[in-house]
Amino acid sequence: MAPVLEKQLPGAAGAGDNNNEEEEGQNLWTSILSEVSTRSSSKLPSGKNILVFGEDGSGKTSLVAKLQGADHNKKGRGLEYLYLNVHDEDRDDLTRCNVWILDGDLYHKGLLKFAVSPQSLPDCLAVFVVDMSRPWTIMESLQKWASVVRDHVDKLKIAPEDMREMEQKMVKAFQEYTEPEDANQPSPQRRPPTAGEDEAVVLPLGDNTFTHNLGIPVLIVCSKCDAVSVLEKEHDYREEHFDFIQSHIRRFCLQYGAGLIYTSVKEEKNMDLLYKYIVHKMYDFQFTTPALVVEKDAVFIPSGWDNEKKIGILHENFTTVRPEDPFEDFITKPPVRKLVHDKEINAEDEQVFLMKQQSLLAKQPATPTRGATESPGRTASGSPRPSGRAGQPTVTSGSPMAAVKKPDPNMKAGAANEGVLANFFNSLLSKKTGSPGSPGSPGSGAVGAGVQGSAKKTGQKPGLTDVQAELDRMTRKQDSMVSANNIPPPTENEA
């Protein structure tokens, strides 16, 4: 019996080998199928939507275009559609994320029904863009667009249990936020599930946290943060102003469980960070950047990091304002400078202008000349100037003082003084020559002339001749200065 058994053992062993080969083949196909199913389940989901809201001119389109890597400045109207290419580098997977940009006019808010449906709402991210170059509009804009989203979500008439599940998911994500541990890990990549994640300690929410739960993640983007320096120069903004603005925005973020990021398309500030955070919230990519609160124009606060105590640190720097003061009382809109349009002035023709001036001059009264202003008594008395330059002066008046010439007010001071001296000496000479006879007696002039002539002939008083010559020289100098002033001296003929 033993030999028979020995013969049967090899056959049994051969049957066992065949069974093992079949099992190995089945396991191979099973592993292939499981790998394919795993890859299909790990593919990036499609149909994700980003809803962008903001005022006209806040930079919504420019912001999304920069995230696309494009530089176009095309701005749509109503409801604009763009998309972002999302690439999973680990699995070499690519998908598109839809971006819907609503017009800044509330008239177009009804177009949201084409972008958001009850089925697509869980796959949406709401982005509120505010303009840092106009900080006085920030809080009003946030309240307005948050109410627009709230009204649209209510119109979708989602089942209460589904809406409650979405809200609880947002609260859980907010509470389970943890600080990134490994900042050197490459990004983007899918976050692997963590063992014991459900057993993590969940902290309770604050009193002002998630008081307005939209059921979808919310992100606040402050654009044009490069205008901070302009606000400091032109509007005298200080650190206190920017801390006050940040404090109000962060408290709004707590109410909606939102994240906050300051960006600048012009300076390309925090643009890469914004893209990474968006794909982290939409596709659960690994995110390794902690909160940034040091630089006033590059703030980043992820959802779940902030609380009332951290916001209270900003209040320590307040000196002229209190944290509970209304936003619009401290961040006021500057007065609008009215542009005064100057009326265009047309220059008239040169000849027309000259004709007008000529007519105006013709209407003015004529200016009286010097000869007309001469007093009659002076013209009657005659010129005190002697008729002969080389001879002795002749006395035409009985009184020697009548020959004294009044100084001309238009004459210069030096010429007037010389004229007074010349008249004074002439009066002295007339007085001396007329001394033998009385000034008023008849024939006094003849007597004086005879005495003067005799003195000249005999040479009894040669000093008088020299004095007369000096007087003639001074008189001629006076006449030349008068003619230089365009005031013709009166002559004996004119008199």
Salt bridges, closest charged atoms under 4 A:
GLU35 OE2 - ARG39 NH2 3.00
GLU55 OE2 - LYS144 NZ 2.67
ASP92 OD1 - HIS87 NE2 3.28
ASP103 OD2 - ARG77 NH1 3.48
ASP123 OD1 - LYS48 NZ 3.49
ASP131 OD2 - ARG134 NE 3.05
ASP131 OD2 - LYS224 NZ 3.69
ASP154 OD1 - ARG150 NH2 3.46
GLU232 OE2 - LYS296 NZ 2.36
GLU239 OE2 - LYS296 NZ 3.20
GLU240 OE1 - ARG238 NH2 3.46
GLU267 OE1 - LYS269 NZ 3.36
GLU268 OE2 - LYS66 NZ 2.97
ASP284 OD1 - ARG191 NH2 3.18
ASP297 OD2 - LYS269 NZ 2.74
ASP306 OD2 - ARG250 NE 2.72
GLU324 OE2 - ARG322 NE 4.00
ASP325 OD1 - ARG322 NE 3.30
GLU348 OE1 - LYS356 NZ 3.10
GLU374 OE2 - ARG370 NH1 3.17
ASP408 OD2 - ARG370 NH2 3.28
GLU418 OE2 - LYS477 NZ 3.45
GLU470 OE2 - ARG473 NH2 2.48
ASP479 OD2 - ARG385 NH1 3.52
ASP479 OD2 - ARG389 NH2 3.61
